[in-house]
Structures are given as C-alpha cells and as structure tokens.
Amino acid sequence: MLNFRVMALGFIFAFATSLGTAAASDPQDMNSREVDMDGSVKPGDDFYRYANGGWLKTVAIPSGHPTYDTRTMLNEQTAQRVRELIQGAAAGEDGSRQARAAAWRSLHRLVRLSYSAGA
C-alpha cells in the first residue's frame, strides 16, 4: 500500500513539474538527428558507424564515467533541472515551485520510510 502511495505521489509530482516547466531551450525532433550520423560511411558496410558516427566523433567520455550514452546525458540533465527547481523554490522565486519542492521532499521522505519499513 505504501509503495502505491509513493508511486502516486511521484506521478503527481512529475505531472505538476511538467505543467510548470517551459519547453526545452532547443527542442529537437529526436527521430531526425542527421548531425549524429556519418554520411561518409555506407550503411551496408557499417551501420553503427553510419547511424552514430557524428555523435561518436563529437562526444567525449567524461572522466569518472566508464561509459557515456544518451541515458547518462538525460540523467544528468534531469538531475540538474530538479536541483534548479528545488534551489529556486528554496530561494522563494515562485509559489508553485515551492509547492513542487515540498512535494519532492515529501516523496523522498516516503521513499525512505518505505525502505526502512522493509516494504
């Protein structure tokens, strides 16, 4: 029952956050990322290099990371955005942000309680 509450609160927080945040600064159609492709490679010879060659040439693996992929990049972006939301709410920028920060703290409290209770 507690896990359902945690999941419900997480969903509510995510929904409220998505309503309050502005669109990304440079929205991109993720299905047509020709910048990440390498046109000098024939798709029949090496499809992986053809599809990802541009990305492989421009992105360096940061120190401390054994690998670096889009999942890691998205996790870093999400953590930074959440951090900014919480810091902005703590600074008193906007009442709705304060409400989201309070919801976020409540969610973390519930998660800690659910793990300590062995649920």
Residue pairs with C-beta under 8 A, 6 or more apart in sequence:
2 110
2 113
2 114
2 117
2 119
3 114
3 119
5 110
6 107
6 110
6 111
6 114
9 103
9 106
9 107
9 110
10 107
12 103
13 100
13 103
13 104
13 107
16 99
16 100
16 103
17 85
17 100
20 96
20 97
20 100
21 81
21 85
33 55
34 54
35 54
35 55
36 51
36 52
36 53
36 54
36 55
37 50
37 51
37 52
37 53
37 54
38 49
38 50
38 52
38 53
38 54
38 56
38 57
39 50
40 53
41 49
41 50
41 53
42 50
43 50
43 51
49 56
59 68
60 68
61 67
61 68
62 68
65 72
82 104
85 97
85 100
85 101
85 104
86 101
86 104
88 94
88 97
89 97
89 98
89 100
89 101
89 102
90 101
92 98
